[in-house]
Amino acid sequence: MPDKTASAHPACRFQSFSEPSDPSHVAPRIAALRKALAQQGIACFIVPRADEHQGEYVPAHMARLAWLTGFTGSAGNAVVTADKAALIVDGRYTIQAAEQTDTAVVTPTRMEETPLDRWIEANLPAGGKVGYDPWLHTVDGVAQLDKAVAAAGGELVALPENPIDALWSERPAPPAAPVKAHRAELAGEDTASKLARIQEALGKAKVDALVVSDPHALAWAFNIRGGDVEHTPLPLGYAIVPREGRPTVFLAPEKITNEAGDAIGAVGEIAPPAALEAQLAALGAAGAKVRLDATTAASALATLISEAGGNPDAGADPIALMKARKNETELAGARTAHLRDGAAMVRFLTWLAREAPGGRLTEIDAVAALEAERNKTGLLKDVSFTTIAGAGPNAALPHYRVSDASNRRIEPGIFLVDSGGQYEDGTTDITRTMAVGEPTPEMRDRYTRVLKGHIAISRAIFVKGTSGAQLDALARLPLWQAGLDFDHGTGHGVGSYLSVHEGPQRISRLGTTPLEPGMILSNEPGYYKEGEYGIRIENLIVVEERAIPGGDRTIYGFETITWCPYERALVDKSLLDEGEIAWIDTYHATVWNKLAPLVEGEAKAWLEKACLPL
């Protein structure tokens, strides 16, 4: 049962445990929105979980979906008509959505079964107007909506103001975190070199300018970092990079430190965000062809360019792939960060092994203890995301966030921790699933199948041009053989002191981008038994070229950079073949060699035992 003593626990530096949503607010807010829509003649309104940059993490003042519905997950859409409201989320969030919203007013809807466009087609009144905020939808997204609305016999209308903003009386202020320079010895490439590569790509694409709308791309290209969203060092802003000449960076001048201002000023101009629209209009008036990132650029940007006479060109932002392929400096930093982080994990797991059997620990205790171990490194800038620490049935929620209300005691069974750190030299992300007491045979079976899939990805050898979608099945096959699966991707890209979720690379059914050397990805298959337990095992891996004697193709494989033992008590050795056992033993021997010099005393003794051959 949830533990109600959580408020007595000391606060973490980077995480809080207050309940982020209150379902009792949902009904009056939906009613107020319906009244506002009726006054404008709008039959239906879409509320995405997005800000104007389409990022995974949105600042508090842009969390309109959470304000309206109570849902705090990282992806989803609400759609509201005069008599119906749906919260459309993917398989990761179906349980969370039902728990956080008022289901008497809002119907949680699984995206895989009823996507947003199909819901609109089925529920829009004949001739009805569908309103949307053009700053919160991409060009492609609006085109898809327009098609669905037309099929339903309705009209899609871009609203000049988001109606929620007038209703949100206690809306937080926009973030004002300082923008700092990311040092050359960490970035591995100076801004002038990056801009030259970007402008060369614009020339090849035959476009006149690029609008940098993704803050990750902005941070990477100009070697700056900020703090405008939680757990990711992002400055929220834009840039315009012309094919020739100096770029302009649009950031609030008062946020920019002297060092960052000097660095940007050496290669380009700095303008306040309010100047963006005028510069886009000027590009349009000059008849320019302007590349917009199809995945992050708001529809409003395209409208500003086209209405001024320009040609908005939605396509790939060339920065995305450049950023994804880490240089040797970034990779060296990532390896160093993972050694530091692995030692912190070992100290935490030693503490957990000692304290958990007593039955006094809670999920919040574990989150605080792990953050404290990372903080002891003296180099932790933030956690890389809110730690997922799930005991028992909470572990079956892939994106669980512990709060004072949900906090459970860690009792016999399974305990899952998915966490990471933000260090200036690298971003980490690791999941380990631990047994508390004696696990059941079923738990050991499921854990071992997940581990087999994890090993299959780690050992994968593949030809140049292979995408993550082509590898995804390797992680699932041991589960499929038992009639099981998991509802999230096998792996996501990871940034370099940037977002823990970075595209375009990923290992999933949707991962169509070819994997290339230098890309960092996660390897995290799982299994979730709703209401009982969940299992996930995650390391970070780097794509690297492999020499195959006698081969005539370019072949890639993965370098593992996460170092921390697996849970021996959950391994059913009878399910492993000789190659898998050898891989685990080699991995554990390497973990011991790398981490033993970094820990001491009780932690070193625990590590030695955890790394013994199977």
C-alpha positions in Angstrom: 0.0 0.0 0.0 1.2 3.6 -0.5 3.2 5.0 2.4 1.8 8.2 3.8 4.9 9.2 5.8 6.7 10.5 2.7 6.6 14.1 3.6 9.0 13.4 6.5 11.7 12.5 4.0 14.4 15.0 3.3 13.9 16.8 0.0 16.1 16.0 -3.0 18.1 18.8 -4.6 16.7 18.2 -8.1 13.4 16.3 -7.6 10.2 16.8 -5.6 7.4 14.4 -4.7 4.4 16.6 -4.5 1.3 15.3 -6.4 1.5 17.0 -9.8 -2.2 16.9 -10.6 -5.6 17.0 -8.9 -8.5 15.4 -10.8 -11.0 17.6 -9.0 -9.9 20.5 -11.1 -10.6 18.9 -14.4 -14.4 19.2 -14.5 -14.6 23.0 -13.9 -11.7 23.7 -16.3 -13.2 21.7 -19.1 -16.5 23.5 -18.5 -14.8 26.9 -18.7 -13.0 25.9 -21.9 -16.3 24.8 -23.4 -17.9 28.1 -22.6 -15.0 30.0 -24.2 -15.1 27.8 -27.3 -18.9 28.3 -27.7 -18.4 32.1 -27.6 -16.0 31.8 -30.5 -18.2 29.4 -32.5 -15.6 26.6 -32.1 -17.1 23.1 -31.9 -13.9 21.3 -31.1 -10.4 22.3 -29.7 -7.2 20.3 -29.6 -4.8 20.6 -26.6 -1.4 18.9 -27.4 1.2 18.2 -24.8 3.6 20.7 -26.5 5.1 24.1 -26.4 6.2 26.1 -29.5 9.3 24.0 -29.8 7.5 20.6 -29.8 9.9 19.4 -27.1 9.5 16.4 -24.8 9.9 18.6 -21.8 7.8 21.8 -21.6 8.3 24.7 -19.2 5.6 25.1 -16.5 3.9 28.0 -18.2 3.4 25.9 -21.3 1.9 22.8 -19.6 -1.6 23.4 -20.8 -2.5 19.8 -21.2 -1.6 19.1 -17.5 -3.5 22.2 -16.4 -6.6 21.1 -18.3 -6.7 17.3 -17.7 -4.3 16.6 -14.9 -2.2 14.3 -17.1 1.6 14.9 -16.7 3.0 12.4 -19.1 5.4 13.4 -21.9 3.1 12.8 -24.8 -0.6 13.1 -25.5 -3.5 15.2 -26.8 -6.7 16.3 -25.3 -9.6 17.0 -27.7 -12.7 18.7 -26.4 -16.2 19.2 -27.9 -19.4 20.6 -26.4 -20.3 17.2 -25.0 -17.2 14.9 -25.2 -13.6 15.1 -24.1 -10.9 12.6 -24.8 -7.3 12.3 -23.5 -5.4 10.4 -26.2 -2.2 8.8 -25.1 0.1 5.9 -26.2 0.5 2.5 -24.4 3.1 3.9 -21.9 0.5 6.1 -20.3 -2.9 4.4 -20.4 -2.8 3.6 -16.7 -1.4 6.9 -15.7 -3.9 8.9 -17.7 -6.8 7.1 -16.0 -5.3 7.8 -12.6 -4.6 11.5 -13.1 -7.7 12.8 -14.9 -11.4 12.9 -14.0 -12.7 10.0 -16.0 -16.3 11.1 -15.5 -15.4 14.1 -17.7 -12.5 13.0 -19.8 -12.2 9.6 -21.5 -8.6 8.2 -21.6 -8.2 6.8 -25.1 -5.4 4.6 -26.4 -3.7 6.2 -29.4 -2.9 2.9 -31.0 -6.6 2.1 -31.2 -8.0 5.6 -31.8 -5.5 8.2 -33.0 -6.4 11.9 -32.8 -7.5 12.2 -36.5 -9.8 9.2 -36.2 -11.4 10.5 -33.0 -12.1 13.8 -34.8 -13.6 12.1 -37.8 -15.9 10.1 -35.5 -17.0 12.8 -33.1 -16.9 16.2 -34.9 -20.4 17.6 -35.4 -21.3 18.2 -39.1 -20.0 21.5 -40.3 -18.2 22.1 -37.0 -15.0 24.3 -36.7 -12.0 22.6 -35.1 -9.7 25.2 -33.4 -6.0 24.8 -32.8 -3.1 26.9 -31.6 -0.7 27.1 -34.7 2.3 27.5 -32.4 1.7 24.1 -30.9 1.4 22.0 -34.1 3.9 21.3 -36.8 3.3 21.9 -40.5 2.9 18.2 -41.2 0.7 17.8 -38.1 -1.7 20.6 -39.3 -1.9 18.9 -42.8 -2.9 15.7 -41.2 -5.5 17.4 -39.0 -6.9 19.3 -42.0 -7.4 16.0 -43.8 -9.2 14.5 -40.8 -11.4 17.5 -40.3 -12.3 17.7 -44.0 -13.2 14.0 -43.9 -15.6 14.8 -41.0 -17.2 17.6 -43.0 -15.7 20.3 -40.7 -13.3 23.3 -41.0 -9.9 23.6 -39.3 -9.3 27.1 -37.8 -6.0 28.5 -36.5 -6.9 30.6 -33.4 -5.0 33.8 -32.9 -4.9 33.2 -29.1 -4.9 30.0 -27.1 -8.2 30.0 -25.2 -6.6 28.2 -22.2 -4.3 31.1 -21.5 -7.2 33.5 -20.6 -8.6 30.8 -18.2 -5.3 30.0 -16.5 -5.3 32.6 -13.7 -2.3 31.3 -11.8 -0.1 30.6 -14.8 3.6 30.5 -14.0 6.0 33.0 -15.4 8.2 32.0 -18.4 11.6 30.5 -17.4 14.6 32.9 -17.1 17.5 30.6 -16.6 20.9 31.9 -17.6 22.4 30.9 -20.9 26.0 29.7 -20.5 28.8 28.7 -22.9 29.5 25.0 -23.4 33.3 24.9 -23.3 35.2 23.8 -26.4 37.1 21.1 -24.5 33.7 19.4 -23.8 32.1 20.2 -27.2 35.0 18.9 -29.3 34.1 21.4 -32.2 33.9 25.1 -32.2 30.8 27.0 -33.3 32.4 28.4 -36.4 33.1 24.9 -37.7 29.6 23.7 -36.9 28.1 26.7 -38.7 30.3 26.1 -41.8 29.0 22.5 -41.9 25.4 23.6 -41.5 25.7 26.2 -44.2 27.3 23.7 -46.6 24.3 21.4 -46.0 21.9 24.3 -46.8 23.7 24.9 -50.0 23.3 21.2 -51.0 19.6 21.4 -50.1 19.3 24.5 -52.2 17.6 26.6 -49.5 18.3 30.1 -48.5 18.1 29.8 -44.8 17.3 27.5 -41.9 15.0 28.3 -38.9 16.5 26.5 -35.9 13.4 25.8 -33.9 14.6 22.8 -31.8 16.3 24.1 -28.6 18.6 21.0 -28.7 19.8 22.0 -32.1 20.3 25.6 -31.0 22.3 24.5 -27.9 24.5 22.2 -30.0 25.1 24.5 -32.9 26.1 27.5 -30.8 27.8 25.6 -28.0 25.5 27.0 -25.3 23.5 25.4 -22.5 20.6 26.7 -20.4 18.0 25.6 -17.9 14.6 26.5 -19.2 13.1 23.1 -18.8 13.5 20.6 -16.0 16.5 18.1 -16.1 17.7 19.2 -19.6 20.2 22.1 -20.0 18.2 23.8 -22.7 17.9 27.5 -23.6 14.5 28.0 -25.2 14.9 30.1 -28.3 15.4 30.2 -32.0 18.0 31.0 -34.6 18.0 31.8 -38.3 21.0 30.5 -40.2 21.4 31.9 -43.7 23.1 29.9 -46.4 25.7 32.7 -46.4 26.5 35.3 -43.8 26.1 35.6 -40.1 23.2 33.8 -38.2 20.9 35.5 -35.7 20.1 33.9 -32.3 16.8 34.9 -30.7 17.2 34.7 -26.9 16.3 37.2 -24.2 19.5 39.3 -23.8 19.1 39.5 -20.1 19.5 35.6 -19.8 22.8 35.5 -21.7 25.9 35.4 -19.6 28.9 37.5 -20.8 30.9 34.5 -21.8 28.0 33.0 -23.9 27.3 36.5 -25.3 30.9 36.9 -26.4 30.9 33.4 -28.0 27.7 33.9 -29.9 28.7 37.5 -30.9 31.9 36.2 -32.4 30.0 34.3 -35.1 26.5 35.9 -35.2 24.0 38.4 -34.0 21.8 38.3 -30.9 18.2 39.5 -31.0 15.3 39.4 -28.6 12.6 36.7 -29.3 10.1 39.3 -30.3 12.3 40.1 -33.3 11.8 36.6 -34.8 8.5 37.3 -36.6 9.9 40.5 -38.4 13.0 38.6 -39.6 10.8 35.7 -40.9 8.6 38.3 -42.7 11.8 39.9 -44.2 12.9 36.5 -45.5 9.5 36.0 -47.0 9.4 39.4 -48.6 12.8 38.5 -50.3 11.2 35.4 -51.7 13.5 33.2 -49.8 13.2 29.4 -49.6 13.4 28.7 -45.8 14.0 25.3 -44.4 11.8 24.4 -41.3 12.4 21.3 -39.2 9.4 19.1 -40.0 9.5 17.6 -36.5 9.7 20.7 -34.4 8.8 23.8 -36.4 5.5 25.3 -35.6 2.9 25.8 -38.3 2.8 29.5 -37.3 6.4 29.9 -38.6 5.5 28.6 -42.0 2.5 30.9 -42.1 4.7 34.0 -41.3 7.0 33.1 -44.2 4.4 32.3 -46.8 2.1 35.2 -46.0 5.1 37.5 -46.6 5.8 35.9 -50.0 8.4 33.4 -49.1 8.6 29.6 -49.6 8.6 27.6 -46.3 10.3 24.2 -46.9 9.4 21.6 -44.2 12.1 19.0 -44.1 15.0 17.6 -42.2 17.0 20.0 -40.0 20.6 19.0 -40.9 21.7 19.8 -37.4 19.8 16.7 -36.0 22.1 14.2 -37.6 25.2 16.2 -37.0 24.3 16.4 -33.3 23.5 12.7 -33.2 26.9 11.6 -34.4 29.1 12.3 -31.4 32.7 13.3 -32.0 35.6 11.7 -30.2 35.6 14.4 -27.5 31.9 13.9 -26.7 32.4 10.1 -26.7 35.3 10.3 -24.3 33.3 12.5 -22.1 30.4 10.1 -22.1 32.6 7.2 -21.2 34.1 9.1 -18.3 30.6 10.2 -17.1 29.4 6.6 -17.1 32.3 5.4 -15.0 31.5 8.1 -12.4 27.8 7.3 -12.6 28.4 3.5 -12.4 30.4 4.0 -9.2 27.4 6.0 -7.8 25.0 3.2 -8.8 27.2 0.6 -7.1 27.2 2.6 -3.8 23.4 3.0 -4.1 22.8 -0.7 -4.8 25.0 -1.6 -1.9 22.9 0.5 0.4 19.7 -0.9 -1.1 20.9 -4.5 -0.6 21.7 -3.7 3.0 18.5 -1.7 3.9 15.7 -3.1 1.7 15.3 -6.5 3.5 14.4 -4.6 6.7 11.1 -3.5 5.1 11.5 0.2 6.2 12.5 1.8 2.9 10.1 3.5 0.5 10.4 4.5 -3.1 11.2 8.1 -2.1 14.0 6.9 0.2 15.5 5.1 -2.8 15.2 8.2 -5.1 16.8 10.4 -2.5 19.6 8.0 -1.8 20.5 7.5 -5.4 20.5 11.3 -6.1 22.7 11.8 -3.1 25.2 9.2 -4.4 25.4 11.0 -7.7 25.7 14.4 -6.0 28.7 13.1 -4.0 30.6 13.1 -7.3 30.7 16.9 -7.0 30.1 17.1 -10.8 26.3 16.5 -11.0 24.5 19.3 -12.7 21.0 17.7 -12.5 19.4 14.4 -12.8 18.7 13.6 -16.5 15.0 12.9 -15.8 12.8 12.4 -12.9 13.9 9.1 -11.3 11.5 6.1 -11.9 11.6 4.1 -8.7 8.8 1.5 -8.7 8.1 -1.1 -6.1 5.7 -4.0 -6.8 2.8 -2.9 -9.0 4.4 0.6 -9.5 7.2 -1.0 -11.4 4.6 -2.1 -14.0 4.2 1.6 -15.0 7.0 2.2 -17.5 7.0 6.0 -16.8 6.0 6.0 -13.1 6.8 9.0 -11.1 6.7 8.6 -7.3 4.8 11.2 -5.4 3.9 11.6 -1.7 0.5 10.1 -2.6 1.8 7.1 -4.5 4.9 6.3 -2.5 5.1 2.6 -1.6 7.2 0.7 0.8 9.8 -1.6 -0.8 8.6 -5.1 0.1 9.5 -8.6 -1.0 9.3 -8.9 -4.8 10.7 -6.6 -7.5 12.1 -3.1 -7.3 12.9 -1.1 -10.5 15.0 2.0 -10.8 15.4 3.9 -14.0 17.6 7.0 -13.5 20.3 9.2 -14.9 22.6 12.1 -14.4 23.5 15.3 -16.2 27.2 16.0 -16.1 29.0 18.5 -18.3 30.9 15.8 -20.0 28.0 13.4 -20.6 24.4 12.4 -20.0 23.6 9.0 -18.4 20.6 6.8 -18.3 20.5 3.4 -16.6 17.8 0.9 -15.5 18.3 -1.9 -13.0 15.7 -4.3 -11.7 16.4 -5.8 -8.3 14.9 -8.6 -6.3 13.9 -8.0 -2.7 13.7 -11.3 -0.9 13.1 -14.5 -2.9 11.7 -13.8 -6.4 9.1 -16.1 -7.9 10.0 -18.5 -10.8 7.9 -16.4 -13.1 9.8 -13.2 -12.1 13.1 -15.0 -12.9 11.8 -16.3 -16.2 10.6 -12.8 -17.3 13.8 -11.1 -16.1 16.0 -13.6 -18.0 14.0 -13.2 -21.2 14.4 -9.4 -21.0 18.1 -9.9 -20.3 18.4 -12.2 -23.4 16.8 -9.5 -25.5 19.1 -6.9 -24.0 22.2 -9.1 -24.8 20.9 -9.6 -28.3 21.0 -5.9 -29.0 24.4 -5.5 -27.3 25.9 -8.2 -29.5 24.2 -7.2 -32.7 26.3 -6.9 -35.9 24.6 -5.1 -38.8 25.4 -3.7 -42.2 25.7 0.1 -42.8 22.3 1.5 -43.6 20.5 -0.6 -41.0 17.8 1.3 -39.0 16.7 0.8 -35.4 13.4 -0.7 -36.7 15.3 -3.5 -38.3 17.0 -4.4 -34.9 14.0 -3.9 -32.6 12.7 -7.5 -33.0 16.0 -8.9 -31.6 15.1 -7.5 -28.2 11.6 -8.9 -28.3 12.1 -12.4 -29.7 12.8 -14.1 -26.3 9.6 -12.5 -25.0 7.6 -13.3 -28.1 8.6 -17.0 -27.8 6.7 -17.0 -24.5 3.7 -15.0 -25.8 4.9 -11.7 -24.2 6.0 -8.2 -25.3 6.4 -4.7 -24.1 4.7 -1.5 -25.3 7.6 1.0 -25.6 10.6 1.2 -28.0 13.7 -0.8 -27.3 15.9 2.3 -27.3 16.2 6.0 -27.8 19.0 8.4 -28.7 20.9 10.2 -26.0 22.5 13.6 -26.2 25.8 15.0 -25.0 25.0 17.1 -21.9 21.7 17.5 -23.6 18.4 15.6 -23.7 18.3 12.0 -22.4 15.8 11.4 -25.2 17.4 12.5 -28.5 16.4 11.9 -32.1 16.4 11.0 -34.8 18.1 7.7 -33.9 16.2 5.1 -32.0 15.7 1.3 -31.8 11.9 0.8 -32.2 9.4 -0.1 -34.8 9.3 3.6 -35.8 13.1 4.0 -35.9 13.7 4.6 -39.6 16.9 6.6 -39.4 20.0 4.5 -40.3 22.3 4.0 -37.4 25.7 5.6 -37.8 29.0 5.6 -35.8 29.1 7.9 -32.9 25.3 7.7 -32.2 24.5 7.0 -28.5 21.4 4.9 -27.9 19.7 3.2 -25.0 19.2 -0.6 -24.9 16.2 -1.2 -22.6 13.7 -4.0 -23.3 11.2 -4.7 -20.5 8.2 -6.7 -19.3 5.3 -5.4 -17.3 2.6 -7.4 -15.5 -0.1 -4.8 -14.7 -0.9 -4.6 -11.0 2.0 -6.9 -10.0 5.5 -6.1 -11.1 7.7 -4.7 -13.9 11.1 -5.4 -15.3 13.5 -3.3 -17.4 17.2 -3.5 -18.0 19.0 -0.6 -19.6 22.5 0.3 -20.7 23.7 3.0 -23.1 25.5 1.8 -26.3 27.5 3.6 -29.0 27.4 2.6 -32.7 30.9 1.8 -33.9 32.4 0.3 -37.0 33.6 -3.3 -36.9 36.2 -5.0 -39.0 35.0 -8.3 -40.3 37.8 -10.4 -41.9 36.9 -11.4 -45.5 33.8 -9.1 -45.5 33.0 -6.8 -48.3 30.4 -4.5 -46.6 30.8 -1.8 -44.0 29.6 -3.4 -40.7 28.6 -1.8 -37.4 28.1 -3.0 -33.9 27.7 -1.5 -30.5 30.1 -0.5 -27.7 28.5 -0.7 -24.3 29.4 2.4 -22.1 27.2 1.7 -19.0 28.8 -0.3 -16.2 26.8 -1.8 -13.4 26.0 -5.4 -12.4 22.8 -7.2 -13.4 20.6 -8.8 -10.7 22.0 -12.4 -10.2 19.0 -13.4 -8.1 16.7 -12.9 -11.0 18.7 -14.8 -13.6 17.5 -18.3 -14.6 20.7 -19.7 -16.0 18.8 -22.6 -17.7 17.3 -20.1 -20.1 20.7 -18.8 -21.3 22.9 -20.4 -23.9 26.6 -20.6 -23.6 27.2 -17.4 -25.6 24.9 -15.4 -23.4 26.5 -16.7 -20.2 29.9 -15.9 -21.6 28.7 -12.4 -22.5 27.4 -11.7 -19.0 30.5 -13.0 -17.4 32.7 -10.9 -19.6 30.5 -7.8 -18.9 30.7 -8.4 -15.2 34.5 -8.9 -15.3 34.8 -5.5 -17.1 32.5 -3.9 -14.6 34.7 -5.1 -11.8 37.9 -3.9 -13.6 36.5 -0.4 -14.3 34.6 0.3 -11.1 36.6 -1.5 -8.3 39.2 1.3 -8.2 36.3 3.9 -7.8 34.6 2.3 -4.8 35.8 1.1 -1.4 34.7 -0.8 1.7 31.3 -2.3 1.8 30.5 -1.1 -1.8 33.7 -2.8 -3.1 32.8 -6.1 -1.3 29.2 -5.9 -2.8 30.6 -5.3 -6.3 33.0 -8.2 -6.1 30.3 -10.6 -5.2 27.9 -9.1 -7.8 30.5 -9.6 -10.6 31.4 -13.2 -9.9 31.0 -15.5 -12.9 27.5 -17.1 -13.3 
